[in-house]
Amino acid sequence: MGQGIESFGANAQGLMRSIGDVEVVMDGTKEAYFELRFEELLDTYERAGVMLDRIEGQALDLKDRSLLWVYVIEWLGVTGTALFAGFVLWTIMVRRRLCREASATRLTLSAVYPR
């Protein structure tokens, strides 16, 4: 997870620490399970679930912030290309400065089949 976000320049160290905190909370669950303390185990799992939900929200916010510039650059590239193509089309088709009407030509058989 961290490597993908970090490749776009985001700092995922805070997320990794938070995941480490969840692992610390979950470390005591084996003992509680083997000693049949299921209510304590359920409370621990609920607390870990809340922590993971918070981490997921933080990861999505971090992703959105890190990819914002990617989206902006893509939008500018597509918009610029569309504007340039529209300008070229308008110049050629509407203004007709670069294109002139072809004069009518008459094809004769002597030009095709000389004697």
C-alpha angles and dihedrals in degrees: 000000000000096000093057094050092042091055087069092051100264122139109232097174092106091054092049091051090050091051088050089054090054090051090052090052091049095049092081095052096086092061092047090049095050091047090050095240094148098162091056089046091051091050090051092050092049091050090049090049091054090048092050092049089054091048091050091053091049091049092051091049090049091050092050092050094047095048096045093093091047090055092046093050092047091049092049091049094051093043093048092049092049092049092048093048090047092050092050091047092048091048093050101038106030107029093035092199094131097038122058126191113264115241116242115260129198119217116215127194091234089062091053099038110028115195 
